Amino acid sequence: MGVPYDAIAQNCRLSPETVRTYLKRSLKNLNLEGYDALRSAVLMRTFVFMISNTAKENEKM
């Protein structure tokens, strides 16, 4: 589902456990249930990866 925590962690220079904890806490604060929570989890992991990957590429320039 979504992007693996390891990929996000590598781009952000964090541990996978830190990424997992942060995303879990963020989703919990949204107070969503059922399909909305599942959809948000997948999208959040994907968006965080996209943002971190873009930032990583911009550092190379």
Phi and psi restraints in degrees (range 20) as a CNS / XPLOR table:
assign (resid 1 and name C) (resid 2 and name N)
       (resid 2 and name CA) (resid 2 and name C) 1.0 67.4 20.0 2
assign (resid 2 and name N) (resid 2 and name CA)
       (resid 2 and name C) (resid 3 and name N) 1.0 -151.8 20.0 2
assign (resid 2 and name C) (resid 3 and name N)
       (resid 3 and name CA) (resid 3 and name C) 1.0 -97.1 20.0 2
assign (resid 3 and name N) (resid 3 and name CA)
       (resid 3 and name C) (resid 4 and name N) 1.0 141.1 20.0 2
assign (resid 3 and name C) (resid 4 and name N)
       (resid 4 and name CA) (resid 4 and name C) 1.0 -62.7 20.0 2
assign (resid 4 and name N) (resid 4 and name CA)
       (resid 4 and name C) (resid 5 and name N) 1.0 146.1 20.0 2
assign (resid 4 and name C) (resid 5 and name N)
       (resid 5 and name CA) (resid 5 and name C) 1.0 -58.2 20.0 2
assign (resid 5 and name N) (resid 5 and name CA)
       (resid 5 and name C) (resid 6 and name N) 1.0 -34.7 20.0 2
assign (resid 5 and name C) (resid 6 and name N)
       (resid 6 and name CA) (resid 6 and name C) 1.0 -61.0 20.0 2
assign (resid 6 and name N) (resid 6 and name CA)
       (resid 6 and name C) (resid 7 and name N) 1.0 -39.3 20.0 2
assign (resid 6 and name C) (resid 7 and name N)
       (resid 7 and name CA) (resid 7 and name C) 1.0 -66.5 20.0 2
assign (resid 7 and name N) (resid 7 and name CA)
       (resid 7 and name C) (resid 8 and name N) 1.0 -43.0 20.0 2
assign (resid 7 and name C) (resid 8 and name N)
       (resid 8 and name CA) (resid 8 and name C) 1.0 -64.9 20.0 2
assign (resid 8 and name N) (resid 8 and name CA)
       (resid 8 and name C) (resid 9 and name N) 1.0 -44.9 20.0 2
assign (resid 8 and name C) (resid 9 and name N)
       (resid 9 and name CA) (resid 9 and name C) 1.0 -60.4 20.0 2
assign (resid 9 and name N) (resid 9 and name CA)
       (resid 9 and name C) (resid 10 and name N) 1.0 -41.1 20.0 2
assign (resid 9 and name C) (resid 10 and name N)
       (resid 10 and name CA) (resid 10 and name C) 1.0 -64.7 20.0 2
assign (resid 10 and name N) (resid 10 and name CA)
       (resid 10 and name C) (resid 11 and name N) 1.0 -44.1 20.0 2
assign (resid 10 and name C) (resid 11 and name N)
       (resid 11 and name CA) (resid 11 and name C) 1.0 -67.3 20.0 2
assign (resid 11 and name N) (resid 11 and name CA)
       (resid 11 and name C) (resid 12 and name N) 1.0 -35.3 20.0 2
assign (resid 11 and name C) (resid 12 and name N)
       (resid 12 and name CA) (resid 12 and name C) 1.0 -92.6 20.0 2
assign (resid 12 and name N) (resid 12 and name CA)
       (resid 12 and name C) (resid 13 and name N) 1.0 -3.1 20.0 2
assign (resid 12 and name C) (resid 13 and name N)
       (resid 13 and name CA) (resid 13 and name C) 1.0 58.2 20.0 2
assign (resid 13 and name N) (resid 13 and name CA)
       (resid 13 and name C) (resid 14 and name N) 1.0 46.0 20.0 2
assign (resid 13 and name C) (resid 14 and name N)
       (resid 14 and name CA) (resid 14 and name C) 1.0 -124.9 20.0 2
assign (resid 14 and name N) (resid 14 and name CA)
       (resid 14 and name C) (resid 15 and name N) 1.0 169.8 20.0 2
assign (resid 14 and name C) (resid 15 and name N)
       (resid 15 and name CA) (resid 15 and name C) 1.0 -82.1 20.0 2
assign (resid 15 and name N) (resid 15 and name CA)
       (resid 15 and name C) (resid 16 and name N) 1.0 151.3 20.0 2
assign (resid 15 and name C) (resid 16 and name N)
       (resid 16 and name CA) (resid 16 and name C) 1.0 -58.2 20.0 2
assign (resid 16 and name N) (resid 16 and name CA)
       (resid 16 and name C) (resid 17 and name N) 1.0 -34.1 20.0 2
assign (resid 16 and name C) (resid 17 and name N)
       (resid 17 and name CA) (resid 17 and name C) 1.0 -66.0 20.0 2
assign (resid 17 and name N) (resid 17 and name CA)
       (resid 17 and name C) (resid 18 and name N) 1.0 -37.9 20.0 2
assign (resid 17 and name C) (resid 18 and name N)
       (resid 18 and name CA) (resid 18 and name C) 1.0 -64.5 20.0 2
assign (resid 18 and name N) (resid 18 and name CA)
       (resid 18 and name C) (resid 19 and name N) 1.0 -43.4 20.0 2
assign (resid 18 and name C) (resid 19 and name N)
       (resid 19 and name CA) (resid 19 and name C) 1.0 -62.6 20.0 2
assign (resid 19 and name N) (resid 19 and name CA)
       (resid 19 and name C) (resid 20 and name N) 1.0 -46.6 20.0 2
assign (resid 19 and name C) (resid 20 and name N)
       (resid 20 and name CA) (resid 20 and name C) 1.0 -60.2 20.0 2
assign (resid 20 and name N) (resid 20 and name CA)
       (resid 20 and name C) (resid 21 and name N) 1.0 -45.3 20.0 2
assign (resid 20 and name C) (resid 21 and name N)
       (resid 21 and name CA) (resid 21 and name C) 1.0 -63.5 20.0 2
assign (resid 21 and name N) (resid 21 and name CA)
       (resid 21 and name C) (resid 22 and name N) 1.0 -44.6 20.0 2
assign (resid 21 and name C) (resid 22 and name N)
       (resid 22 and name CA) (resid 22 and name C) 1.0 -61.6 20.0 2
assign (resid 22 and name N) (resid 22 and name CA)
       (resid 22 and name C) (resid 23 and name N) 1.0 -48.3 20.0 2
assign (resid 22 and name C) (resid 23 and name N)
       (resid 23 and name CA) (resid 23 and name C) 1.0 -66.3 20.0 2
assign (resid 23 and name N) (resid 23 and name CA)
       (resid 23 and name C) (resid 24 and name N) 1.0 -39.0 20.0 2
assign (resid 23 and name C) (resid 24 and name N)
       (resid 24 and name CA) (resid 24 and name C) 1.0 -62.9 20.0 2
assign (resid 24 and name N) (resid 24 and name CA)
       (resid 24 and name C) (resid 25 and name N) 1.0 -44.3 20.0 2
assign (resid 24 and name C) (resid 25 and name N)
       (resid 25 and name CA) (resid 25 and name C) 1.0 -64.9 20.0 2
assign (resid 25 and name N) (resid 25 and name CA)
       (resid 25 and name C) (resid 26 and name N) 1.0 -41.3 20.0 2
assign (resid 25 and name C) (resid 26 and name N)
       (resid 26 and name CA) (resid 26 and name C) 1.0 -63.4 20.0 2
assign (resid 26 and name N) (resid 26 and name CA)
       (resid 26 and name C) (resid 27 and name N) 1.0 -43.1 20.0 2
assign (resid 26 and name C) (resid 27 and name N)
       (resid 27 and name CA) (resid 27 and name C) 1.0 -67.4 20.0 2
assign (resid 27 and name N) (resid 27 and name CA)
       (resid 27 and name C) (resid 28 and name N) 1.0 -37.7 20.0 2
assign (resid 27 and name C) (resid 28 and name N)
       (resid 28 and name CA) (resid 28 and name C) 1.0 -62.9 20.0 2
assign (resid 28 and name N) (resid 28 and name CA)
       (resid 28 and name C) (resid 29 and name N) 1.0 -38.1 20.0 2
assign (resid 28 and name C) (resid 29 and name N)
       (resid 29 and name CA) (resid 29 and name C) 1.0 -68.2 20.0 2
assign (resid 29 and name N) (resid 29 and name CA)
       (resid 29 and name C) (resid 30 and name N) 1.0 -18.5 20.0 2
assign (resid 29 and name C) (resid 30 and name N)
       (resid 30 and name CA) (resid 30 and name C) 1.0 -76.7 20.0 2
assign (resid 30 and name N) (resid 30 and name CA)
       (resid 30 and name C) (resid 31 and name N) 1.0 -15.5 20.0 2
assign (resid 30 and name C) (resid 31 and name N)
       (resid 31 and name CA) (resid 31 and name C) 1.0 54.5 20.0 2
assign (resid 31 and name N) (resid 31 and name CA)
       (resid 31 and name C) (resid 32 and name N) 1.0 48.0 20.0 2
assign (resid 31 and name C) (resid 32 and name N)
       (resid 32 and name CA) (resid 32 and name C) 1.0 -103.1 20.0 2
assign (resid 32 and name N) (resid 32 and name CA)
       (resid 32 and name C) (resid 33 and name N) 1.0 155.4 20.0 2
assign (resid 32 and name C) (resid 33 and name N)
       (resid 33 and name CA) (resid 33 and name C) 1.0 -134.1 20.0 2
assign (resid 33 and name N) (resid 33 and name CA)
       (resid 33 and name C) (resid 34 and name N) 1.0 159.4 20.0 2
assign (resid 33 and name C) (resid 34 and name N)
       (resid 34 and name CA) (resid 34 and name C) 1.0 63.1 20.0 2
assign (resid 34 and name N) (resid 34 and name CA)
       (resid 34 and name C) (resid 35 and name N) 1.0 -136.6 20.0 2
assign (resid 34 and name C) (resid 35 and name N)
       (resid 35 and name CA) (resid 35 and name C) 1.0 -64.5 20.0 2
assign (resid 35 and name N) (resid 35 and name CA)
       (resid 35 and name C) (resid 36 and name N) 1.0 -32.8 20.0 2
assign (resid 35 and name C) (resid 36 and name N)
       (resid 36 and name CA) (resid 36 and name C) 1.0 -62.1 20.0 2
assign (resid 36 and name N) (resid 36 and name CA)
       (resid 36 and name C) (resid 37 and name N) 1.0 -41.1 20.0 2
assign (resid 36 and name C) (resid 37 and name N)
       (resid 37 and name CA) (resid 37 and name C) 1.0 -66.4 20.0 2
assign (resid 37 and name N) (resid 37 and name CA)
       (resid 37 and name C) (resid 38 and name N) 1.0 -42.5 20.0 2
assign (resid 37 and name C) (resid 38 and name N)
       (resid 38 and name CA) (resid 38 and name C) 1.0 -64.1 20.0 2
assign (resid 38 and name N) (resid 38 and name CA)
       (resid 38 and name C) (resid 39 and name N) 1.0 -46.5 20.0 2
assign (resid 38 and name C) (resid 39 and name N)
       (resid 39 and name CA) (resid 39 and name C) 1.0 -61.9 20.0 2
assign (resid 39 and name N) (resid 39 and name CA)
       (resid 39 and name C) (resid 40 and name N) 1.0 -42.5 20.0 2
assign (resid 39 and name C) (resid 40 and name N)
       (resid 40 and name CA) (resid 40 and name C) 1.0 -64.4 20.0 2
assign (resid 40 and name N) (resid 40 and name CA)
       (resid 40 and name C) (resid 41 and name N) 1.0 -37.8 20.0 2
assign (resid 40 and name C) (resid 41 and name N)
       (resid 41 and name CA) (resid 41 and name C) 1.0 -62.8 20.0 2
assign (resid 41 and name N) (resid 41 and name CA)
       (resid 41 and name C) (resid 42 and name N) 1.0 -45.8 20.0 2
assign (resid 41 and name C) (resid 42 and name N)
       (resid 42 and name CA) (resid 42 and name C) 1.0 -65.5 20.0 2
assign (resid 42 and name N) (resid 42 and name CA)
       (resid 42 and name C) (resid 43 and name N) 1.0 -46.5 20.0 2
assign (resid 42 and name C) (resid 43 and name N)
       (resid 43 and name CA) (resid 43 and name C) 1.0 -66.5 20.0 2
assign (resid 43 and name N) (resid 43 and name CA)
       (resid 43 and name C) (resid 44 and name N) 1.0 -40.2 20.0 2
assign (resid 43 and name C) (resid 44 and name N)
       (resid 44 and name CA) (resid 44 and name C) 1.0 -63.3 20.0 2
assign (resid 44 and name N) (resid 44 and name CA)
       (resid 44 and name C) (resid 45 and name N) 1.0 -43.7 20.0 2
assign (resid 44 and name C) (resid 45 and name N)
       (resid 45 and name CA) (resid 45 and name C) 1.0 -63.1 20.0 2
assign (resid 45 and name N) (resid 45 and name CA)
       (resid 45 and name C) (resid 46 and name N) 1.0 -39.0 20.0 2
assign (resid 45 and name C) (resid 46 and name N)
       (resid 46 and name CA) (resid 46 and name C) 1.0 -68.3 20.0 2
assign (resid 46 and name N) (resid 46 and name CA)
       (resid 46 and name C) (resid 47 and name N) 1.0 -45.0 20.0 2
assign (resid 46 and name C) (resid 47 and name N)
       (resid 47 and name CA) (resid 47 and name C) 1.0 -65.5 20.0 2
assign (resid 47 and name N) (resid 47 and name CA)
       (resid 47 and name C) (resid 48 and name N) 1.0 -41.8 20.0 2
assign (resid 47 and name C) (resid 48 and name N)
       (resid 48 and name CA) (resid 48 and name C) 1.0 -61.5 20.0 2
assign (resid 48 and name N) (resid 48 and name CA)
       (resid 48 and name C) (resid 49 and name N) 1.0 -41.2 20.0 2
assign (resid 48 and name C) (resid 49 and name N)
       (resid 49 and name CA) (resid 49 and name C) 1.0 -63.7 20.0 2
assign (resid 49 and name N) (resid 49 and name CA)
       (resid 49 and name C) (resid 50 and name N) 1.0 -44.9 20.0 2
assign (resid 49 and name C) (resid 50 and name N)
       (resid 50 and name CA) (resid 50 and name C) 1.0 -61.5 20.0 2
assign (resid 50 and name N) (resid 50 and name CA)
       (resid 50 and name C) (resid 51 and name N) 1.0 -43.8 20.0 2
assign (resid 50 and name C) (resid 51 and name N)
       (resid 51 and name CA) (resid 51 and name C) 1.0 -65.7 20.0 2
assign (resid 51 and name N) (resid 51 and name CA)
       (resid 51 and name C) (resid 52 and name N) 1.0 -45.4 20.0 2
assign (resid 51 and name C) (resid 52 and name N)
       (resid 52 and name CA) (resid 52 and name C) 1.0 -67.4 20.0 2
assign (resid 52 and name N) (resid 52 and name CA)
       (resid 52 and name C) (resid 53 and name N) 1.0 -35.9 20.0 2
assign (resid 52 and name C) (resid 53 and name N)
       (resid 53 and name CA) (resid 53 and name C) 1.0 -67.4 20.0 2
assign (resid 53 and name N) (resid 53 and name CA)
       (resid 53 and name C) (resid 54 and name N) 1.0 -40.2 20.0 2
assign (resid 53 and name C) (resid 54 and name N)
       (resid 54 and name CA) (resid 54 and name C) 1.0 -64.4 20.0 2
assign (resid 54 and name N) (resid 54 and name CA)
       (resid 54 and name C) (resid 55 and name N) 1.0 -42.9 20.0 2
assign (resid 54 and name C) (resid 55 and name N)
       (resid 55 and name CA) (resid 55 and name C) 1.0 -63.2 20.0 2
assign (resid 55 and name N) (resid 55 and name CA)
       (resid 55 and name C) (resid 56 and name N) 1.0 -39.6 20.0 2
assign (resid 55 and name C) (resid 56 and name N)
       (resid 56 and name CA) (resid 56 and name C) 1.0 -63.9 20.0 2
assign (resid 56 and name N) (resid 56 and name CA)
       (resid 56 and name C) (resid 57 and name N) 1.0 -42.5 20.0 2
assign (resid 56 and name C) (resid 57 and name N)
       (resid 57 and name CA) (resid 57 and name C) 1.0 -66.3 20.0 2
assign (resid 57 and name N) (resid 57 and name CA)
       (resid 57 and name C) (resid 58 and name N) 1.0 -36.6 20.0 2
assign (resid 57 and name C) (resid 58 and name N)
       (resid 58 and name CA) (resid 58 and name C) 1.0 -67.6 20.0 2
assign (resid 58 and name N) (resid 58 and name CA)
       (resid 58 and name C) (resid 59 and name N) 1.0 -29.8 20.0 2
assign (resid 58 and name C) (resid 59 and name N)
       (resid 59 and name CA) (resid 59 and name C) 1.0 -65.5 20.0 2
assign (resid 59 and name N) (resid 59 and name CA)
       (resid 59 and name C) (resid 60 and name N) 1.0 -29.7 20.0 2
assign (resid 59 and name C) (resid 60 and name N)
       (resid 60 and name CA) (resid 60 and name C) 1.0 -71.2 20.0 2
assign (resid 60 and name N) (resid 60 and name CA)
       (resid 60 and name C) (resid 61 and name N) 1.0 -23.7 20.0 2
